[in-house]
Each structure stands twice: as structure tokens, then as C-alpha cells.
Amino acid sequence: MQVVIRTYYGKGTKQLFDVGEQHEVELQRLMHSVPGLISYTLARSNDGGFSVTVCQDHQGIEHSVQTARNFLAQHAPTLSLAAMQITEGTVIVHVQ
């Protein structure tokens, strides 16, 4: 299994998470269409927020990235984010 964590902070972050919250049902449907998706989480934090995507393989992770880009292009085309940190890795333990 592969995981990617995207941490967002700074300019535009509140609006990004507002869009995700406003379109929660559609975002869930889109992420469920990602091949090999195991789990997806979008969460606010004190200084911004983050997403955690777990897929069976790297192809699923790449598909999830494109799905998220397409979602934002449709629902927040003028949104510009100040900063994002991406952390990718291989899952060692996963509990659901």
C-alpha cells in the first residue's frame, strides 16, 4: 500500500477546505472512483489542513492526485494556495 499526505497552510487554505466541505458528497463519490483506493481523509487543522490518501499502489495515488486537481479546477478555478507540503511513503501498518 502507498500513502500520500498533503499538508496545506497559508493563503487560500480556508477557502480550499470550505470548498471540500461544501461539496463533501461529490468529493466522496469522486474519491471512491479511484482505482485501488483504501481510504481518503480531508481534515482541517489549526493552521490549515491536510489530506491523507491510502491506495493499493502508486498508480492509485497518482489517480487520486488527478481526481483532486480536476475537482478543484471545476469548483475553485481561481483559488491559489500559498503553500503545500507533500509526503509520500509505503504503508507499514494500516488499521481500519
N, C-alpha and C positions, 0 to 999 in steps of 0.2 A: 504494500500500500504506500501511496505517496501523499504528502500533505503540503499545502501552501498556506501561509499566514500572511495576510496583507494588513499592515497597520497604517491607518490614515490619521493625520493630525494637521493642524493649521487651517489656513484659508479654505473655505468650501466644504469642510468636513461635516459641519452640522447639516448643510443642505443635502449632502450625499446620503446621510443616514435618514433624513426626512423623506427623501425620495424612496429609499428602500422600505421604510415603514409604510408610506402611503400606498405602495404597490406590493405589499407583502404576499398576497395570494398569487399574483402573476410571477413574482420572483421565485416563489416556492415551486410553481409549475415549471418554470424555465430550468431551474437547477435540477429538478427531478428528471429532466430530459437528458442530462449529461450522462454519456455512457460510462459506466463503472463508478458512478457517484456513490459514496458510502455515507457521507454527511456534509452538510453545509451549515455554517452559523454566521450570522451578521450581528454584531453587538456594539453598543455604544460604550465608551469608557469616559473617564473624567476629562481627558484631553483630546478626545476624538472618537476613534472606534477601530474595529478590526473585523476581518472575515477569516474564517478557518474552513478550508475545503479539504476533505479527505476523499481520495479516489483509489480505485484498484491499481491504477498505473499512471504514468506520466502523461499519456495521451488524454486521459480523463481530466487531469489538471489543466492541460492546455485548452481543452474544450471548455472547461468552466471559465477560464480567463476570457475566452472569446465570447461566451454567453453573457458574462458580466459587462464586457465592453459594449456589446450590442444593446443590452438593456439600458445602459447609461446614455448611449447615443440616441436612443428613442425617447427616454424620459427626462434627460438632463443634458441636452446637447451643448448648452452654454456654460456648464459647470466646469470650473478649473480648480484643481486641488493644489494646495501649496506643497504637500509632501506625502510620500507613501514609502513605507519600508516593506520589502518582500523577503520572506524567509521560506525556503523550500527544504524538504527533507523526506527521509524514509521513515515510516511509522514503525516503532518498536513494539509498543503496547497500545491497543485501542479497546476501550470498554464502552459499551452502549447500554 
